[in-house]
Amino acid sequence: MALNIPGPENEQQWSVYLADTVEALRVLSLVQRETLILVGVGGLKYEEAAAIGKCAIGTAKSRVTRARKKILAAMEGSEKPNGVRQIPIGHATQEILQELESYMSRTGRG
């Protein structure tokens, strides 16, 4: 789960990095974003994410792989969303968790 990923020791730096990550999520298609959040944040198995997304397991794996590559490209600056921060620093965690809850509620797990 994402909670196991160590962040920078400096909390302000971590908040900015997380807000930048949420901004980078905006470059993803809806299905890539949903699958990545279910697997990466929610800790679901690919099989579970595939069932929620009504796709094959291989498709779910492909969506996550492509989403991760697009996010890395966005974070490195080669694929910027729109240049204007939409997420206030400090609200990024809340936005990701709300989105996860929305996806999970469709399964009766949220």
DRENDO-1510 file (C-alpha; in Angstrom, 1 decimal, always signed):
<recs>
REC; n; res; u; v; w
REC; 1; MET; +0.0; +0.0; +0.0 .
REC; 2; ALA; +1.1; +3.6; -0.6 .
REC; 3; LEU; +1.2; +4.2; +3.2 .
REC; 4; ASN; +4.3; +2.0; +3.3 .
REC; 5; ILE; +6.3; +4.3; +1.0 .
REC; 6; PRO; +8.7; +6.5; +3.0 .
REC; 7; GLY; +8.4; +10.2; +2.3 .
REC; 8; PRO; +10.9; +12.9; +2.7 .
REC; 9; GLU; +11.7; +13.8; +6.3 .
REC; 10; ASN; +10.7; +17.4; +5.7 .
REC; 11; GLU; +6.8; +17.5; +6.0 .
REC; 12; GLN; +6.5; +20.6; +3.8 .
REC; 13; GLN; +8.6; +19.0; +1.1 .
REC; 14; TRP; +6.4; +15.9; +1.3 .
REC; 15; SER; +3.2; +18.0; +1.0 .
REC; 16; VAL; +4.5; +19.7; -2.1 .
REC; 17; TYR; +5.6; +16.4; -3.6 .
REC; 18; LEU; +2.2; +14.8; -2.9 .
REC; 19; ALA; +0.4; +17.8; -4.4 .
REC; 20; ASP; +2.6; +17.5; -7.5 .
REC; 21; THR; +1.7; +13.8; -7.7 .
REC; 22; VAL; -2.0; +14.5; -7.6 .
REC; 23; GLU; -1.6; +17.1; -10.3 .
REC; 24; ALA; +0.3; +14.5; -12.4 .
REC; 25; LEU; -2.7; +12.2; -12.0 .
REC; 26; ARG; -4.6; +14.6; -14.2 .
REC; 27; VAL; -2.6; +13.5; -17.3 .
REC; 28; LEU; -4.2; +10.0; -17.0 .
REC; 29; SER; -7.3; +8.8; -18.7 .
REC; 30; LEU; -10.2; +8.1; -16.2 .
REC; 31; VAL; -9.7; +4.3; -16.5 .
REC; 32; GLN; -5.9; +4.5; -15.9 .
REC; 33; ARG; -6.4; +6.8; -13.0 .
REC; 34; GLU; -9.1; +4.6; -11.4 .
REC; 35; THR; -7.1; +1.4; -11.8 .
REC; 36; LEU; -3.9; +3.0; -10.5 .
REC; 37; ILE; -5.6; +4.4; -7.5 .
REC; 38; LEU; -7.3; +1.1; -6.7 .
REC; 39; VAL; -4.1; -0.8; -7.0 .
REC; 40; GLY; -1.5; +1.7; -5.8 .
REC; 41; VAL; -3.4; +3.5; -3.0 .
REC; 42; GLY; -6.2; +1.0; -2.2 .
REC; 43; GLY; -3.9; -2.0; -2.2 .
REC; 44; LEU; -6.3; -4.0; -4.3 .
REC; 45; LYS; -5.1; -7.0; -6.3 .
REC; 46; TYR; -5.1; -6.6; -10.1 .
REC; 47; GLU; -8.0; -9.2; -10.2 .
REC; 48; GLU; -10.1; -7.0; -7.9 .
REC; 49; ALA; -9.3; -3.8; -9.9 .
REC; 50; ALA; -10.1; -5.6; -13.1 .
REC; 51; ALA; -13.5; -6.6; -11.7 .
REC; 52; ILE; -14.3; -3.0; -10.7 .
REC; 53; GLY; -13.1; -1.7; -14.0 .
REC; 54; LYS; -15.0; -4.4; -15.9 .
REC; 55; CYS; -11.9; -5.4; -17.9 .
REC; 56; ALA; -9.5; -8.3; -18.2 .
REC; 57; ILE; -6.7; -8.7; -15.6 .
REC; 58; GLY; -4.1; -8.1; -18.3 .
REC; 59; THR; -5.8; -4.8; -19.2 .
REC; 60; ALA; -5.8; -3.7; -15.6 .
REC; 61; LYS; -2.0; -4.5; -15.4 .
REC; 62; SER; -1.4; -2.6; -18.6 .
REC; 63; ARG; -3.4; +0.4; -17.3 .
REC; 64; VAL; -1.3; +0.6; -14.1 .
REC; 65; THR; +1.9; +0.2; -16.0 .
REC; 66; ARG; +1.0; +3.0; -18.5 .
REC; 67; ALA; -0.3; +5.2; -15.8 .
REC; 68; ARG; +2.9; +4.9; -13.8 .
REC; 69; LYS; +5.0; +5.8; -16.8 .
REC; 70; LYS; +2.8; +8.8; -17.6 .
REC; 71; ILE; +2.9; +10.1; -14.0 .
REC; 72; LEU; +6.7; +9.8; -14.0 .
REC; 73; ALA; +6.9; +11.7; -17.3 .
REC; 74; ALA; +4.6; +14.4; -15.8 .
REC; 75; MET; +6.6; +14.6; -12.6 .
REC; 76; GLU; +9.8; +15.0; -14.6 .
REC; 77; GLY; +8.3; +17.7; -16.6 .
REC; 78; SER; +8.0; +16.2; -20.1 .
REC; 79; GLU; +4.2; +16.0; -19.9 .
REC; 80; LYS; +2.8; +18.8; -17.8 .
REC; 81; PRO; -1.0; +18.9; -17.0 .
REC; 82; ASN; -1.7; +22.6; -17.4 .
REC; 83; GLY; +1.0; +24.3; -15.4 .
REC; 84; VAL; -1.4; +25.8; -12.8 .
REC; 85; ARG; -1.7; +24.0; -9.4 .
REC; 86; GLN; -5.3; +22.9; -9.0 .
REC; 87; ILE; -4.8; +21.2; -5.6 .
REC; 88; PRO; -3.9; +23.4; -2.7 .
REC; 89; ILE; -0.8; +22.0; -0.9 .
REC; 90; GLY; -2.1; +20.1; +2.1 .
REC; 91; HIS; -5.3; +18.8; +0.4 .
REC; 92; ALA; -3.7; +16.2; -1.9 .
REC; 93; THR; -4.1; +13.3; +0.5 .
REC; 94; GLN; -7.8; +14.2; +1.1 .
REC; 95; GLU; -8.4; +14.3; -2.7 .
REC; 96; ILE; -6.8; +10.9; -3.3 .
REC; 97; LEU; -8.6; +9.2; -0.4 .
REC; 98; GLN; -12.0; +10.7; -1.5 .
REC; 99; GLU; -11.4; +9.4; -5.0 .
REC; 100; LEU; -10.4; +5.9; -3.7 .
REC; 101; GLU; -13.6; +5.9; -1.5 .
REC; 102; SER; -15.7; +6.8; -4.5 .
REC; 103; TYR; -14.3; +3.9; -6.5 .
REC; 104; MET; -14.5; +1.5; -3.6 .
REC; 105; SER; -18.1; +2.4; -2.8 .
REC; 106; ARG; -19.2; +1.0; -6.2 .
REC; 107; THR; -18.1; -2.4; -4.9 .
REC; 108; GLY; -19.8; -2.2; -1.5 .
REC; 109; ARG; -16.3; -2.0; +0.2 .
REC; 110; GLY; -16.2; +1.7; +0.7 .
</recs>
